[in-house]
């Protein structure tokens, strides 16, 4: 009887030794996936906050410093966020960009002012996975029309 229980203990230890590293890799992979998801959601919120700040009125559309501050304040958990706000104009019934100062639209419409804010960050996984780069860029962009 003791010989049989010793073999069972040995088999259990062998199974644990073989499956343990795989289970640990899956656990760390799930943690990295959730970290990427968290960073993407945080960047989307930061870009949206900056676009909302810039679209409050036409005078805020040129305040890139204010949009940068709004985004970095919203994404305070992320350390190396890069924010790129830009302003562009379009005619009401077109997807073509026009000059915001000298641009003219058909039927005497005034060009509409829009804000685009891109927020991005370099993400580094916890572990080096085969076939996955050591670091990559996660980014989100928000668009909003100025009021």
Residue frames as a rotation matrix with the C-alpha (Angstrom) as fourth column:
UNK 1
0.562 0.827 0.000 0.00
0.827 -0.562 0.000 0.00
0.000 0.000 -1.000 0.00
UNK 2
0.471 -0.434 -0.768 2.78
0.135 -0.824 0.549 2.48
-0.872 -0.363 -0.330 0.77
UNK 3
-0.608 -0.707 0.362 4.47
0.440 0.080 0.894 1.74
-0.661 0.703 0.263 -2.54
UNK 4
-0.146 0.664 0.733 1.28
0.968 -0.056 0.244 2.64
0.203 0.746 -0.635 -4.41
UNK 5
0.814 0.456 -0.359 0.76
0.541 -0.821 0.184 5.92
-0.211 -0.344 -0.915 -2.48
UNK 6
0.006 -0.888 -0.461 4.42
0.183 -0.452 0.873 6.88
-0.983 -0.090 0.160 -3.07
UNK 7
-0.660 -0.206 0.722 3.89
0.716 0.115 0.688 6.40
-0.225 0.972 0.072 -6.82
UNK 8
0.374 0.864 0.336 0.76
0.900 -0.426 0.092 8.57
0.222 0.268 -0.938 -6.70
UNK 9
0.676 -0.199 -0.710 2.66
0.273 -0.826 0.492 11.32
-0.684 -0.527 -0.504 -4.86
UNK 10
-0.418 -0.908 0.037 5.43
0.299 -0.099 0.949 11.10
-0.858 0.408 0.313 -7.41
UNK 11
-0.398 0.369 0.840 2.99
0.913 0.064 0.404 11.31
0.095 0.927 -0.362 -10.31
UNK 12
0.706 0.689 -0.162 1.29
0.707 -0.698 0.112 14.31
-0.036 -0.194 -0.980 -8.76
UNK 13
0.316 -0.688 -0.653 4.61
0.139 -0.648 0.749 16.08
-0.938 -0.328 -0.109 -8.28
UNK 14
-0.667 -0.556 0.496 5.57
0.527 0.118 0.841 15.34
-0.526 0.823 0.215 -11.88
UNK 15
0.051 0.777 0.627 2.24
0.971 -0.186 0.151 16.68
0.234 0.601 -0.764 -13.18
UNK 16
0.812 0.216 -0.542 2.67
0.423 -0.857 0.294 19.83
-0.401 -0.468 -0.787 -11.13
UNK 17
-0.111 -0.945 -0.308 6.24
0.187 -0.324 0.927 20.27
-0.976 0.045 0.213 -12.39
UNK 18
-0.678 -0.135 0.723 5.06
0.708 0.145 0.691 19.96
-0.198 0.980 -0.002 -15.99
UNK 19
0.120 0.843 0.524 1.91
0.871 -0.343 0.352 22.09
0.477 0.414 -0.776 -15.80
UNK 20
0.344 0.003 -0.939 3.08
0.767 -0.578 0.279 24.69
-0.542 -0.816 -0.201 -13.24
UNK 21
-0.664 -0.648 -0.374 5.19
0.313 -0.695 0.647 26.78
-0.679 0.312 0.664 -15.63
UNK 22
-0.720 0.469 0.512 2.41
0.539 -0.087 0.838 26.73
0.438 0.879 -0.190 -18.23
UNK 23
0.338 0.885 -0.321 -0.15
0.899 -0.202 0.389 27.88
0.279 -0.420 -0.863 -15.68
UNK 24
0.056 -0.415 -0.908 2.22
0.610 -0.706 0.360 30.61
-0.790 -0.574 0.214 -14.46
UNK 25
-0.908 -0.391 0.152 2.76
0.335 -0.458 0.823 31.80
-0.252 0.798 0.547 -18.06
UNK 26
-0.297 0.887 0.355 -1.01
0.718 -0.038 0.695 31.93
0.630 0.461 -0.626 -18.59
UNK 27
0.441 0.436 -0.785 -1.46
0.876 -0.401 0.269 33.91
-0.197 -0.806 -0.559 -15.38
UNK 28
-0.334 -0.644 -0.688 1.22
0.385 -0.760 0.524 36.46
-0.860 -0.090 0.502 -16.29
UNK 29
-0.881 0.062 0.470 -0.18
0.455 -0.165 0.875 36.66
0.132 0.984 0.117 -19.84
UNK 30
0.135 0.991 0.015 -3.63
0.881 -0.127 0.455 37.44
0.453 -0.048 -0.890 -18.48
UNK 31
0.315 -0.097 -0.944 -2.14
0.682 -0.668 0.297 40.12
-0.660 -0.737 -0.144 -16.25
UNK 32
-0.750 -0.636 -0.180 -0.33
0.297 -0.567 0.768 41.70
-0.591 0.523 0.614 -19.23
UNK 33
-0.583 0.613 0.532 -3.48
0.663 -0.019 0.749 41.60
0.470 0.790 -0.395 -21.34
UNK 34
0.455 0.790 -0.410 -5.46
0.884 -0.347 0.312 43.33
0.104 -0.504 -0.857 -18.61
UNK 35
-0.070 -0.568 -0.820 -2.69
0.510 -0.727 0.460 45.95
-0.857 -0.386 0.341 -18.26
UNK 36
-0.922 -0.231 0.311 -2.83
0.377 -0.347 0.859 46.70
-0.091 0.909 0.407 -22.02
UNK 37
-0.129 0.962 0.239 -6.61
0.806 -0.038 0.591 46.98
0.578 0.269 -0.771 -21.83
UNK 38
0.430 0.244 -0.869 -6.37
0.810 -0.529 0.252 49.34
-0.399 -0.812 -0.426 -18.84
UNK 39
-0.521 -0.707 -0.478 -3.82
0.362 -0.690 0.627 51.54
-0.773 0.153 0.615 -20.63
UNK 40
-0.806 0.257 0.534 -5.98
0.518 -0.133 0.845 51.67
0.288 0.957 -0.026 -23.78
UNK 41
0.267 0.957 -0.111 -9.09
0.876 -0.193 0.442 52.70
0.402 -0.216 -0.890 -21.82
UNK 42
0.268 -0.241 -0.933 -7.12
0.661 -0.659 0.360 55.30
-0.701 -0.713 -0.017 -19.85
UNK 43
-0.800 -0.598 -0.048 -5.65
0.345 -0.523 0.779 56.74
-0.491 0.607 0.625 -23.06
UNK 44
-0.456 0.723 0.519 -9.10
0.701 -0.068 0.710 56.89
0.548 0.688 -0.476 -24.68
UNK 45
0.528 0.642 -0.557 -10.45
0.849 -0.406 0.337 58.77
-0.010 -0.651 -0.759 -21.65
UNK 46
-0.112 -0.660 -0.743 -7.48
0.508 -0.681 0.527 61.16
-0.854 -0.319 0.412 -21.66
UNK 47
-0.901 -0.193 0.389 -7.88
0.433 -0.327 0.840 61.90
-0.035 0.925 0.378 -25.38
UNK 48
-0.059 0.972 0.228 -11.61
0.809 -0.087 0.581 62.46
0.584 0.219 -0.781 -24.89
UNK 49
0.448 0.168 -0.878 -11.04
0.788 -0.539 0.299 64.80
-0.423 -0.826 -0.374 -21.96
UNK 50
-0.535 -0.729 -0.427 -8.51
0.368 -0.656 0.659 66.84
-0.760 0.195 0.619 -23.94
UNK 51
-0.781 0.317 0.539 -10.82
0.520 -0.149 0.841 67.01
0.347 0.937 -0.049 -26.96
UNK 52
0.297 0.924 -0.242 -13.70
0.908 -0.195 0.371 68.10
0.295 -0.330 -0.897 -24.73
UNK 53
0.126 -0.344 -0.931 -11.51
0.597 -0.723 0.348 70.85
-0.792 -0.599 0.114 -23.28
UNK 54
-0.825 -0.560 -0.077 -10.48
0.258 -0.495 0.830 72.03
-0.503 0.665 0.553 -26.74
UNK 55
-0.662 0.626 0.412 -14.01
0.551 0.034 0.834 71.91
0.508 0.779 -0.367 -28.14
UNK 56
-0.280 0.588 -0.759 -15.62
0.832 -0.246 -0.497 73.98
-0.479 -0.771 -0.420 -25.38
UNK 57
0.758 0.469 -0.453 -15.40
0.118 -0.782 -0.612 77.05
-0.642 0.410 -0.648 -27.60
UNK 58
0.869 -0.388 0.308 -13.42
0.350 0.043 -0.936 78.22
0.350 0.921 0.173 -30.62
UNK 59
0.545 -0.715 0.438 -10.83
-0.724 -0.665 -0.183 80.06
0.422 -0.217 -0.880 -28.52
UNK 60
0.399 -0.388 0.831 -9.88
-0.612 0.563 0.556 76.81
-0.683 -0.730 -0.013 -26.74
UNK 61
0.979 0.028 0.203 -9.20
0.120 0.729 -0.674 75.04
-0.167 0.684 0.710 -30.07
UNK 62
0.538 -0.832 0.136 -5.76
-0.108 -0.228 -0.968 76.62
0.836 0.506 -0.212 -30.22
UNK 63
0.370 -0.373 0.851 -4.87
-0.924 -0.246 0.294 76.02
0.100 -0.895 -0.435 -26.56
UNK 64
0.367 -0.283 -0.886 -2.62
-0.206 0.904 -0.374 72.99
0.907 0.320 0.274 -27.03
UNK 65
-0.734 -0.656 0.172 -1.04
-0.276 0.056 -0.960 73.45
0.620 -0.752 -0.222 -23.61
UNK 66
-0.329 0.712 0.620 -4.46
-0.924 -0.106 -0.369 73.32
-0.197 -0.694 0.693 -21.94
UNK 67
0.656 0.556 -0.510 -5.38
-0.678 0.732 -0.074 70.17
0.332 0.395 0.857 -23.90
UNK 68
-0.113 -0.791 -0.602 -2.06
-0.114 0.612 -0.783 68.55
0.987 -0.020 -0.159 -22.93
UNK 69
-0.812 -0.176 0.556 -2.66
-0.535 -0.159 -0.830 69.40
0.234 -0.972 0.035 -19.30
UNK 70
0.145 0.955 0.259 -6.21
-0.982 0.172 -0.084 68.04
-0.125 -0.242 0.962 -19.41
UNK 71
0.615 0.068 -0.786 -5.03
-0.406 0.882 -0.241 64.75
0.676 0.467 0.569 -20.92
UNK 72
-0.378 -0.847 -0.374 -2.05
-0.027 0.414 -0.910 64.21
0.926 -0.334 -0.179 -18.62
UNK 73
-0.645 0.239 0.726 -4.13
-0.763 -0.254 -0.594 65.08
0.043 -0.937 0.346 -15.57
UNK 74
0.458 0.888 -0.033 -6.80
-0.889 0.459 0.009 62.57
0.023 0.025 0.999 -16.63
UNK 75
0.771 -0.245 -0.587 -4.17
0.009 0.927 -0.375 59.87
0.636 0.284 0.717 -17.25
UNK 76
0.406 -0.638 0.654 -2.14
-0.875 -0.479 0.076 60.48
0.264 -0.603 -0.753 -14.10
UNK 77
0.698 -0.127 0.704 -1.66
-0.285 0.853 0.437 56.71
-0.657 -0.506 0.559 -13.61
UNK 78
0.759 -0.443 0.477 0.37
0.651 0.483 -0.586 56.51
0.029 0.755 0.655 -16.83
UNK 79
0.332 -0.726 -0.602 3.90
0.456 -0.435 0.776 57.84
-0.826 -0.532 0.187 -16.73
UNK 80
-0.655 -0.735 -0.177 4.98
0.157 -0.361 0.919 58.47
-0.740 0.574 0.351 -20.33
UNK 81
0.290 0.856 0.428 1.87
0.750 0.074 -0.657 59.68
-0.594 0.512 -0.621 -22.17
UNK 82
-0.874 -0.477 -0.091 2.31
0.288 -0.660 0.694 61.73
-0.391 0.581 0.714 -25.35
UNK 83
0.177 0.979 -0.102 -0.55
0.593 -0.189 -0.782 64.01
-0.785 0.078 -0.614 -26.38
UNK 84
-0.892 -0.425 0.153 -0.86
0.359 -0.460 0.812 65.50
-0.275 0.779 0.563 -29.87
UNK 85
0.115 0.966 -0.232 -3.80
0.470 -0.259 -0.844 67.88
-0.875 -0.011 -0.484 -30.32
UNK 86
-0.916 -0.333 0.223 -4.65
0.357 -0.427 0.831 69.38
-0.182 0.841 0.510 -33.70
UNK 87
-0.099 0.861 -0.498 -7.31
-0.040 -0.504 -0.863 71.67
-0.994 -0.065 0.084 -35.11
UNK 88
-0.943 -0.141 0.302 -8.93
0.292 0.092 0.952 71.35
-0.162 0.986 -0.046 -38.52
UNK 89
-0.358 0.838 -0.412 -11.99
-0.520 -0.545 -0.657 72.67
-0.775 -0.021 0.631 -40.36
UNK 90
-0.846 0.214 0.487 -14.57
0.490 0.671 0.557 71.04
-0.208 0.710 -0.673 -42.63
UNK 91
-0.715 0.698 -0.026 -17.61
-0.597 -0.591 0.542 72.16
0.363 0.403 0.840 -44.55
UNK 92
-0.239 0.686 0.688 -20.96
-0.837 0.213 -0.504 70.98
-0.492 -0.696 0.523 -43.14
UNK 93
0.764 0.623 0.167 -21.75
-0.438 0.691 -0.575 68.52
-0.474 0.367 0.801 -45.97
UNK 94
0.634 -0.619 -0.463 -18.23
-0.391 0.260 -0.883 67.36
0.667 0.741 -0.077 -46.79
UNK 95
0.898 -0.422 -0.125 -15.40
0.364 0.553 0.749 65.27
-0.247 -0.718 0.650 -45.39
UNK 96
0.245 -0.828 0.503 -12.77
0.742 -0.173 -0.647 67.41
0.623 0.533 0.573 -47.08
UNK 97
0.108 -0.307 -0.945 -10.67
0.841 -0.479 0.252 69.65
-0.530 -0.822 0.207 -44.88
UNK 98
0.528 0.020 0.849 -10.62
0.554 -0.766 -0.326 73.38
0.644 0.642 -0.415 -45.66
UNK 99
-0.636 -0.761 0.131 -8.49
0.455 -0.507 -0.733 76.20
0.624 -0.406 0.668 -44.33
UNK 100
-0.110 0.618 -0.778 -9.99
0.989 -0.010 -0.148 77.52
-0.099 -0.786 -0.610 -41.09
UNK 101
-0.375 -0.093 -0.922 -9.25
0.262 -0.965 -0.010 81.17
-0.889 -0.245 0.386 -41.96
UNK 102
-0.607 0.027 -0.794 -9.62
-0.640 -0.609 0.468 81.49
-0.471 0.792 0.388 -45.72
UNK 103
-0.948 0.219 0.229 -11.67
0.296 0.869 0.396 78.37
-0.113 0.444 -0.889 -46.48
UNK 104
-0.488 0.852 -0.190 -15.08
-0.846 -0.515 -0.140 78.75
-0.217 0.092 0.972 -48.00
UNK 105
-0.736 0.363 0.572 -17.92
0.250 0.930 -0.269 76.28
-0.629 -0.055 -0.775 -48.19
UNK 106
-0.797 0.506 0.330 -20.72
0.327 -0.098 0.940 75.98
0.508 0.857 -0.087 -50.75
UNK 107
0.157 0.985 0.077 -24.01
0.598 -0.156 0.786 77.75
0.786 -0.077 -0.613 -50.13
UNK 108
0.025 -0.236 0.971 -22.31
-0.356 -0.910 -0.212 80.34
0.934 -0.340 -0.107 -47.87
UNK 109
0.918 0.198 -0.344 -21.82
0.218 0.472 0.854 77.97
0.331 -0.859 0.390 -44.96
UNK 110
0.415 -0.807 0.419 -19.00
-0.885 -0.466 -0.022 78.76
0.213 -0.362 -0.908 -42.58
UNK 111
-0.122 -0.520 -0.845 -16.40
-0.195 0.848 -0.493 76.01
0.973 0.105 -0.205 -42.03
UNK 112
0.901 0.404 0.157 -16.88
-0.263 0.220 0.940 74.02
0.345 -0.888 0.304 -38.83
UNK 113
-0.051 -0.958 0.282 -13.94
-0.848 -0.107 -0.519 73.74
0.528 -0.266 -0.807 -36.45
UNK 114
0.874 0.257 -0.413 -12.93
-0.071 0.907 0.416 70.31
0.482 -0.334 0.810 -35.13
UNK 115
0.183 -0.807 0.561 -10.40
-0.980 -0.103 0.170 69.07
-0.080 -0.581 -0.810 -32.61
UNK 116
0.730 -0.096 -0.677 -8.41
-0.069 0.975 -0.212 65.86
0.680 0.201 0.705 -32.92
UNK 117
0.277 -0.643 0.714 -6.41
-0.961 -0.172 0.219 64.64
-0.018 -0.747 -0.665 -29.93
UNK 118
0.540 -0.221 -0.812 -4.14
-0.095 0.943 -0.320 61.63
0.836 0.250 0.488 -30.11
UNK 119
0.413 -0.406 0.815 -2.87
-0.902 -0.062 0.427 60.16
-0.123 -0.912 -0.391 -26.84
UNK 120
0.710 -0.217 -0.670 -0.27
-0.113 0.904 -0.413 57.39
0.695 0.369 0.617 -26.93
UNK 121
0.468 -0.559 0.685 2.17
-0.833 -0.019 0.553 55.60
-0.296 -0.829 -0.474 -24.69
UNK 122
-0.169 -0.598 -0.783 4.89
-0.644 0.669 -0.372 52.99
0.746 0.442 -0.498 -25.03
UNK 123
0.702 0.499 0.508 3.81
-0.712 0.492 0.501 49.79
0.000 -0.714 0.701 -23.27
UNK 124
-0.420 -0.849 -0.321 6.25
-0.745 0.524 -0.412 47.20
0.518 0.067 -0.853 -21.93
UNK 125
0.565 0.647 -0.512 4.94
-0.266 0.730 0.630 43.73
0.781 -0.220 0.584 -21.03
UNK 126
0.692 -0.258 0.675 5.95
-0.683 0.072 0.727 42.12
-0.236 -0.963 -0.126 -17.74
UNK 127
0.140 -0.577 0.805 7.58
0.048 0.816 0.576 39.16
-0.989 -0.042 0.142 -19.51
UNK 128
-0.432 -0.313 -0.846 9.18
-0.837 -0.210 0.506 38.67
-0.336 0.926 -0.171 -22.92
UNK 129
0.380 0.630 0.677 6.87
-0.161 0.766 -0.622 36.46
-0.911 0.127 0.392 -24.95
UNK 130
-0.622 -0.603 0.500 8.08
0.369 0.338 0.866 34.69
-0.691 0.723 0.012 -28.08
UNK 131
-0.443 0.406 0.799 6.87
0.869 -0.023 0.493 36.55
0.219 0.913 -0.343 -31.16
UNK 132
0.744 0.666 -0.052 5.75
0.650 -0.705 0.282 39.62
0.151 -0.243 -0.958 -29.21
UNK 133
0.118 -0.742 0.660 7.86
0.228 -0.626 -0.745 42.82
0.967 0.238 0.095 -29.33
UNK 134
-0.499 -0.406 -0.766 9.53
0.814 0.082 -0.574 43.94
0.296 -0.910 0.289 -26.10
UNK 135
-0.478 0.454 -0.752 7.65
0.284 -0.730 -0.622 47.24
-0.831 -0.511 0.220 -26.23
UNK 136
-0.562 0.384 0.732 4.93
0.776 -0.062 0.628 48.67
0.287 0.921 -0.263 -28.46
UNK 137
-0.979 0.188 0.078 2.81
-0.199 -0.965 -0.171 51.78
0.043 -0.182 0.982 -28.72
UNK 138
-0.327 0.940 -0.095 -0.76
0.940 0.314 -0.132 51.91
-0.095 -0.133 -0.987 -27.45
UNK 139
-0.981 -0.045 -0.190 -2.72
0.028 -0.995 0.092 54.90
-0.193 0.085 0.977 -28.68
UNK 140
-0.104 0.986 0.131 -6.21
0.943 0.140 -0.301 56.32
-0.315 0.092 -0.945 -28.94
UNK 141
-0.958 -0.146 0.247 -7.63
0.239 -0.881 0.407 59.31
0.158 0.449 0.879 -30.83
UNK 142
-0.139 0.931 -0.338 -10.67
0.795 -0.099 -0.598 61.44
-0.590 -0.352 -0.727 -30.02
UNK 143
-0.808 0.010 0.590 -12.45
0.432 -0.671 0.603 63.86
0.401 0.742 0.538 -32.36
UNK 144
-0.100 0.808 -0.581 -14.89
0.855 -0.229 -0.465 66.57
-0.509 -0.543 -0.668 -31.35
UNK 145
-0.042 0.178 0.983 -16.52
0.733 -0.663 0.151 69.56
0.679 0.727 -0.102 -33.03
UNK 146
-0.891 -0.325 -0.315 -15.93
0.453 -0.671 -0.587 72.94
-0.020 -0.666 0.745 -31.39
UNK 147
0.071 0.982 -0.176 -19.00
0.981 -0.101 -0.166 74.77
-0.181 -0.161 -0.970 -30.16
